[in-house]
Amino acid sequence: MKHSEKTKQVKYHDNGKLSEVGFYKDGKREGECISYYENGEKELVGYFIQGKPTGIWMYWDKEGYYDWIDMDQV
């Protein structure tokens, strides 16, 4: 059985700043995913296992305040 590798995907906003960095394996999200606002500030850090959200996700509003959610309890 052949094991597929994780591939990194990077997306950018129209202004050229980083929008999202994530990984895929077998066409599904896998591992850490980080999203950014258009100003470059971090918006979200989350994790996936076989395309399903898992673990603690942190998110920030545009003023820099943050909160978290346990995706395993949703």
PASEBA-1860 file (N, C-alpha, C; in nm, 3 decimals):
! residues 74
1> MKHSEKTK> 0.084/-0.118/0.000/0.000/0.000/0.000/0.088/0.124/0.000 ~ 0.065/0.214/-0.092/0.143/0.337/-0.105/0.083/0.446/-0.015 ~ 0.169/0.510/0.061/0.125/0.619/0.148/0.143/0.751/0.074 ~ 0.040/0.832/0.074/0.051/0.962/0.009/0.116/1.062/0.105 ~ 0.176/1.162/0.047/0.243/1.266/0.123/0.147/1.383/0.146 ~ 0.170/1.456/0.252/0.095/1.580/0.274/0.150/1.685/0.179 ~ 0.061/1.766/0.124/0.104/1.876/0.039/0.061/2.007/0.105 ~ 0.147/2.105/0.094/0.122/2.236/0.153/0.050/2.323/0.051
9> QVKYHDNG> -0.053/2.394/0.096/-0.123/2.488/0.010/-0.116/2.626/0.074 ~ -0.076/2.722/-0.006/-0.065/2.860/0.041/-0.155/2.947/-0.047 ~ -0.238/3.029/0.016/-0.327/3.120/-0.057/-0.294/3.263/-0.015 ~ -0.322/3.358/-0.108/-0.293/3.498/-0.084/-0.417/3.583/-0.108 ~ -0.428/3.692/-0.032/-0.533/3.791/-0.057/-0.498/3.866/-0.185 ~ -0.594/3.940/-0.239/-0.572/4.020/-0.360/-0.461/4.123/-0.342 ~ -0.438/4.165/-0.216/-0.334/4.265/-0.189/-0.194/4.202/-0.180 ~ -0.185/4.069/-0.200/-0.056/4.001/-0.198/-0.016/3.946/-0.063
17> KLSEVGFY> -0.090/3.982/0.041/-0.058/3.930/0.175/-0.112/3.788/0.191 ~ -0.047/3.714/0.277/-0.085/3.577/0.305/-0.229/3.567/0.353 ~ -0.303/3.471/0.300/-0.442/3.449/0.339/-0.457/3.321/0.420 ~ -0.394/3.212/0.373/-0.409/3.083/0.439/-0.292/2.992/0.408 ~ -0.252/2.916/0.509/-0.152/2.811/0.492/-0.211/2.684/0.551 ~ -0.215/2.579/0.473/-0.271/2.454/0.521/-0.211/2.336/0.449 ~ -0.245/2.218/0.493/-0.192/2.096/0.435/-0.306/2.004/0.393 ~ -0.281/1.928/0.289/-0.378/1.832/0.238/-0.312/1.696/0.223
25> KDGKREGE> -0.390/1.593/0.244/-0.346/1.456/0.221/-0.465/1.380/0.166 ~ -0.446/1.314/0.054/-0.554/1.240/-0.013/-0.676/1.329/-0.040 ~ -0.652/1.457/-0.073/-0.759/1.549/-0.106/-0.834/1.607/0.012 ~ -0.790/1.576/0.133/-0.855/1.626/0.254/-0.756/1.707/0.336 ~ -0.809/1.806/0.408/-0.722/1.884/0.496/-0.661/1.793/0.601 ~ -0.535/1.822/0.634/-0.463/1.739/0.731/-0.364/1.825/0.807 ~ -0.373/1.825/0.937/-0.279/1.900/1.019/-0.321/2.045/1.040 ~ -0.222/2.128/1.066/-0.247/2.268/1.102/-0.292/2.351/0.982
33> CISYYENG> -0.384/2.442/1.008/-0.432/2.538/0.909/-0.432/2.675/0.977 ~ -0.372/2.774/0.910/-0.367/2.909/0.966/-0.425/3.005/0.863 ~ -0.518/3.090/0.908/-0.579/3.193/0.823/-0.537/3.330/0.873 ~ -0.529/3.424/0.779/-0.487/3.561/0.810/-0.585/3.662/0.752 ~ -0.604/3.773/0.824/-0.680/3.885/0.772/-0.601/3.953/0.660 ~ -0.668/4.038/0.583/-0.601/4.109/0.472/-0.487/4.198/0.519 ~ -0.490/4.239/0.647/-0.382/4.324/0.699/-0.261/4.242/0.746 ~ -0.271/4.108/0.734/-0.159/4.022/0.773/-0.168/3.966/0.913
41> EKELVGYF> -0.265/4.014/0.992/-0.281/3.963/1.128/-0.346/3.825/1.126 ~ -0.311/3.743/1.222/-0.365/3.608/1.231/-0.514/3.613/1.264 ~ -0.592/3.528/1.195/-0.736/3.519/1.217/-0.774/3.388/1.284 ~ -0.712/3.277/1.243/-0.754/3.146/1.290/-0.638/3.047/1.284 ~ -0.630/2.962/1.386/-0.539/2.847/1.384/-0.623/2.726/1.421 ~ -0.628/2.629/1.331/-0.707/2.509/1.355/-0.634/2.386/1.306 ~ -0.689/2.271/1.336/-0.627/2.143/1.302/-0.730/2.048/1.242 ~ -0.684/1.968/1.149/-0.769/1.869/1.082/-0.704/1.732/1.089
49> IQGKPTGI> -0.788/1.630/1.098/-0.746/1.491/1.081/-0.840/1.431/0.978 ~ -0.784/1.389/0.868/-0.861/1.330/0.757/-0.980/1.417/0.718 ~ -0.957/1.548/0.709/-1.058/1.642/0.665/-1.157/1.688/0.770 ~ -1.146/1.636/0.891/-1.240/1.674/0.997/-1.171/1.765/1.099 ~ -1.237/1.876/1.137/-1.181/1.964/1.239/-1.161/1.890/1.371 ~ -1.051/1.917/1.438/-1.022/1.851/1.565/-0.941/1.942/1.655 ~ -0.943/1.913/1.782/-0.860/1.985/1.879/-0.908/2.125/1.909 ~ -0.820/2.200/1.971/-0.849/2.338/2.010/-0.821/2.431/1.892
57> WMYWDKEG> -0.919/2.511/1.857/-0.904/2.612/1.752/-0.901/2.749/1.818 ~ -0.805/2.830/1.779/-0.795/2.967/1.829/-0.834/3.062/1.717 ~ -0.912/3.165/1.752/-0.945/3.266/1.653/-0.939/3.404/1.715 ~ -0.903/3.502/1.631/-0.884/3.639/1.674/-0.977/3.728/1.595 ~ -1.036/3.829/1.661/-1.113/3.926/1.585/-1.018/4.033/1.532 ~ -1.070/4.127/1.457/-0.984/4.227/1.393/-0.919/4.323/1.491 ~ -0.969/4.327/1.615/-0.908/4.411/1.717/-0.798/4.337/1.795 ~ -0.781/4.208/1.765/-0.676/4.131/1.831/-0.721/4.047/1.949
65> YYDWIDMD> -0.849/4.057/1.984/-0.901/3.975/2.093/-0.921/3.832/2.042 ~ -0.896/3.737/2.128/-0.906/3.598/2.083/-1.000/3.516/2.170 ~ -1.039/3.404/2.114/-1.121/3.306/2.184/-1.082/3.170/2.129 ~ -1.136/3.067/2.186/-1.104/2.933/2.139/-1.226/2.844/2.148 ~ -1.221/2.735/2.073/-1.327/2.635/2.077/-1.263/2.498/2.065 ~ -1.314/2.404/2.141/-1.266/2.265/2.134/-1.352/2.194/2.030 ~ -1.298/2.171/1.913/-1.374/2.111/1.804/-1.413/1.967/1.832 ~ -1.349/1.903/1.927/-1.386/1.766/1.963/-1.511/1.762/2.051
73> QV> -1.553/1.880/2.101/-1.672/1.889/2.186/-1.791/1.949/2.113 ~ -1.774/1.980/1.986/-1.882/2.045/1.909/-1.975/1.939/1.854
END
